[in-house]
Amino acid sequence: MKRWGAAMFHLAVDLQVYLHREAVDFRKGINGLAALVEQSLQRDPFARAVYAFSNRRRDRVKLLLWDRNGFWLLTKRLEADRFMWPRQQAVLVLTIEQLHWLLEGIDIEAMRRHPWRAYRRVS
């Protein structure tokens, strides 16, 4: 049996990721999710961004993004596990790296980076 890599796709690292914290009805397709982007997230579904949604059981994720002339709708379904969906504010902005962590099952709320340091001189 062939094993696939950790991520089957790569998104541009400069894309913003907007995470919809509340569970959504997964019968929604592109039009329904695009309407949620406008109404609930108050964002432009045609913007250079990825919009992430999860179902109530947190075993499925849908990603919606616009690509020049059409929408992409990507779905991931877990067979036995659950996604560690952040419990912060209703709309959470992530990096692509954090999105990949989330899709891999990492609790991104538990991840802490070193603070960004800016120095004026070496000595």
Short mmCIF file of the C-alpha atoms (twelve columns), coordinates in Angstrom:
data_MODEL
# 
_entry.id   MODEL 
# 
loop_
_atom_site.group_PDB 
_atom_site.id 
_atom_site.type_symbol 
_atom_site.label_atom_id 
_atom_site.label_alt_id 
_atom_site.label_comp_id 
_atom_site.label_asym_id 
_atom_site.label_seq_id 
_atom_site.Cartn_x 
_atom_site.Cartn_y 
_atom_site.Cartn_z 
_atom_site.pdbx_PDB_model_num 
ATOM 1   C CA . MET A 1   0.000   0.000  0.000   1 
ATOM 2   C CA . LYS A 2   1.369   3.397  -0.964  1 
ATOM 3   C CA . ARG A 3   1.524   6.078  1.716   1 
ATOM 4   C CA . TRP A 4   0.753   9.622  0.669   1 
ATOM 5   C CA . GLY A 5   2.538   12.670 2.044   1 
ATOM 6   C CA . ALA A 6   1.214   14.759 4.900   1 
ATOM 7   C CA . ALA A 7   -0.435  17.317 2.623   1 
ATOM 8   C CA . MET A 8   -1.796  16.511 -0.814  1 
ATOM 9   C CA . PHE A 9   -1.958  20.160 -1.847  1 
ATOM 10  C CA . HIS A 10  -0.046  23.334 -1.200  1 
ATOM 11  C CA . LEU A 11  -1.585  26.766 -0.988  1 
ATOM 12  C CA . ALA A 12  0.365   29.985 -1.468  1 
ATOM 13  C CA . VAL A 13  1.945   31.008 1.833   1 
ATOM 14  C CA . ASP A 14  0.743   34.612 1.501   1 
ATOM 15  C CA . LEU A 15  -2.962  33.655 1.539   1 
ATOM 16  C CA . GLN A 16  -5.028  34.706 4.525   1 
ATOM 17  C CA . VAL A 17  -7.083  31.942 6.137   1 
ATOM 18  C CA . TYR A 18  -10.376 32.853 7.785   1 
ATOM 19  C CA . LEU A 19  -11.721 30.193 10.094  1 
ATOM 20  C CA . HIS A 20  -15.453 30.112 10.785  1 
ATOM 21  C CA . ARG A 21  -15.598 28.944 14.398  1 
ATOM 22  C CA . GLU A 22  -19.251 27.893 14.554  1 
ATOM 23  C CA . ALA A 23  -20.297 24.586 13.010  1 
ATOM 24  C CA . VAL A 24  -22.055 24.789 9.645   1 
ATOM 25  C CA . ASP A 25  -24.537 22.561 7.839   1 
ATOM 26  C CA . PHE A 26  -22.345 20.446 5.557   1 
ATOM 27  C CA . ARG A 27  -25.086 20.127 2.965   1 
ATOM 28  C CA . LYS A 28  -24.049 23.648 1.954   1 
ATOM 29  C CA . GLY A 29  -22.115 23.831 -1.264  1 
ATOM 30  C CA . ILE A 30  -20.146 26.626 -2.883  1 
ATOM 31  C CA . ASN A 31  -23.056 29.098 -3.065  1 
ATOM 32  C CA . GLY A 32  -24.178 28.525 0.521   1 
ATOM 33  C CA . LEU A 33  -20.648 28.795 1.915   1 
ATOM 34  C CA . ALA A 34  -19.901 31.897 -0.191  1 
ATOM 35  C CA . ALA A 35  -23.036 33.490 1.272   1 
ATOM 36  C CA . LEU A 36  -21.771 32.611 4.778   1 
ATOM 37  C CA . VAL A 37  -18.458 34.279 3.954   1 
ATOM 38  C CA . GLU A 38  -20.312 37.479 3.070   1 
ATOM 39  C CA . GLN A 39  -22.924 37.412 5.826   1 
ATOM 40  C CA . SER A 40  -21.278 35.726 8.804   1 
ATOM 41  C CA . LEU A 41  -17.590 36.408 8.258   1 
ATOM 42  C CA . GLN A 42  -18.274 39.782 6.581   1 
ATOM 43  C CA . ARG A 43  -15.577 39.066 3.994   1 
ATOM 44  C CA . ASP A 44  -15.380 39.006 0.208   1 
ATOM 45  C CA . PRO A 45  -15.579 35.395 -1.093  1 
ATOM 46  C CA . PHE A 46  -13.689 36.518 -4.225  1 
ATOM 47  C CA . ALA A 47  -10.732 37.841 -2.180  1 
ATOM 48  C CA . ARG A 48  -7.328  36.159 -2.235  1 
ATOM 49  C CA . ALA A 49  -8.092  34.081 0.860   1 
ATOM 50  C CA . VAL A 50  -9.123  30.648 2.103   1 
ATOM 51  C CA . TYR A 51  -12.297 30.220 4.159   1 
ATOM 52  C CA . ALA A 52  -12.447 27.173 6.465   1 
ATOM 53  C CA . PHE A 53  -15.619 25.583 7.858   1 
ATOM 54  C CA . SER A 54  -16.293 22.560 10.053  1 
ATOM 55  C CA . ASN A 55  -19.318 20.454 10.913  1 
ATOM 56  C CA . ARG A 56  -20.767 19.958 14.405  1 
ATOM 57  C CA . ARG A 57  -18.885 16.702 15.105  1 
ATOM 58  C CA . ARG A 58  -15.609 18.314 13.949  1 
ATOM 59  C CA . ASP A 59  -14.776 15.318 11.789  1 
ATOM 60  C CA . ARG A 60  -15.091 17.245 8.499   1 
ATOM 61  C CA . VAL A 61  -13.598 20.433 7.107   1 
ATOM 62  C CA . LYS A 62  -14.478 22.351 3.964   1 
ATOM 63  C CA . LEU A 63  -12.181 24.950 2.433   1 
ATOM 64  C CA . LEU A 64  -13.558 27.516 0.012   1 
ATOM 65  C CA . LEU A 65  -11.348 29.713 -2.157  1 
ATOM 66  C CA . TRP A 66  -11.599 31.716 -5.347  1 
ATOM 67  C CA . ASP A 67  -9.038  31.012 -8.083  1 
ATOM 68  C CA . ARG A 68  -9.090  33.515 -10.992 1 
ATOM 69  C CA . ASN A 69  -12.208 32.179 -12.716 1 
ATOM 70  C CA . GLY A 70  -13.920 29.815 -10.311 1 
ATOM 71  C CA . PHE A 71  -14.284 28.502 -6.783  1 
ATOM 72  C CA . TRP A 72  -12.447 25.576 -5.244  1 
ATOM 73  C CA . LEU A 73  -14.281 23.546 -2.600  1 
ATOM 74  C CA . LEU A 74  -12.006 21.107 -0.786  1 
ATOM 75  C CA . THR A 75  -13.331 18.627 1.782   1 
ATOM 76  C CA . LYS A 76  -11.478 16.489 4.311   1 
ATOM 77  C CA . ARG A 77  -13.330 13.790 6.267   1 
ATOM 78  C CA . LEU A 78  -11.726 12.042 9.223   1 
ATOM 79  C CA . GLU A 79  -12.677 8.429  9.774   1 
ATOM 80  C CA . ALA A 80  -11.987 8.083  13.515  1 
ATOM 81  C CA . ASP A 81  -10.622 11.381 14.842  1 
ATOM 82  C CA . ARG A 82  -11.754 14.974 15.346  1 
ATOM 83  C CA . PHE A 83  -10.247 18.301 14.319  1 
ATOM 84  C CA . MET A 84  -9.018  20.505 17.165  1 
ATOM 85  C CA . TRP A 85  -11.151 23.502 16.185  1 
ATOM 86  C CA . PRO A 86  -10.119 26.723 17.958  1 
ATOM 87  C CA . ARG A 87  -12.550 28.103 20.522  1 
ATOM 88  C CA . GLN A 88  -11.517 31.760 20.202  1 
ATOM 89  C CA . GLN A 89  -13.522 34.558 18.597  1 
ATOM 90  C CA . ALA A 90  -16.137 33.832 15.923  1 
ATOM 91  C CA . VAL A 91  -13.742 34.627 13.054  1 
ATOM 92  C CA . LEU A 92  -10.133 33.614 13.445  1 
ATOM 93  C CA . VAL A 93  -7.366  34.580 11.020  1 
ATOM 94  C CA . LEU A 94  -4.700  31.916 10.450  1 
ATOM 95  C CA . THR A 95  -1.621  31.473 8.321   1 
ATOM 96  C CA . ILE A 96  -1.418  28.723 5.723   1 
ATOM 97  C CA . GLU A 97  1.057   26.954 8.008   1 
ATOM 98  C CA . GLN A 98  -1.475  26.992 10.854  1 
ATOM 99  C CA . LEU A 99  -4.178  25.700 8.499   1 
ATOM 100 C CA . HIS A 100 -1.974  22.739 7.584   1 
ATOM 101 C CA . TRP A 101 -1.328  22.108 11.299  1 
ATOM 102 C CA . LEU A 102 -5.078  22.156 11.946  1 
ATOM 103 C CA . LEU A 103 -5.695  19.696 9.100   1 
ATOM 104 C CA . GLU A 104 -2.979  17.428 10.537  1 
ATOM 105 C CA . GLY A 105 -4.754  17.319 13.911  1 
ATOM 106 C CA . ILE A 106 -2.538  19.740 15.833  1 
ATOM 107 C CA . ASP A 107 -4.204  21.920 18.461  1 
ATOM 108 C CA . ILE A 108 -3.149  25.338 17.165  1 
ATOM 109 C CA . GLU A 109 -4.323  27.070 20.358  1 
ATOM 110 C CA . ALA A 110 -1.641  25.136 22.255  1 
ATOM 111 C CA . MET A 111 1.114   26.179 19.817  1 
ATOM 112 C CA . ARG A 112 3.239   29.115 20.922  1 
ATOM 113 C CA . ARG A 113 5.892   30.808 18.782  1 
ATOM 114 C CA . HIS A 114 8.813   32.842 20.022  1 
ATOM 115 C CA . PRO A 115 7.939   36.543 19.910  1 
ATOM 116 C CA . TRP A 116 9.076   38.575 16.909  1 
ATOM 117 C CA . ARG A 117 12.245  40.482 17.810  1 
ATOM 118 C CA . ALA A 118 13.499  43.637 16.118  1 
ATOM 119 C CA . TYR A 119 16.912  45.015 17.042  1 
ATOM 120 C CA . ARG A 120 18.523  48.298 16.060  1 
ATOM 121 C CA . ARG A 121 22.136  47.137 16.189  1 
ATOM 122 C CA . VAL A 122 24.320  44.123 16.875  1 
ATOM 123 C CA . SER A 123 26.441  45.492 19.733  1 
# 
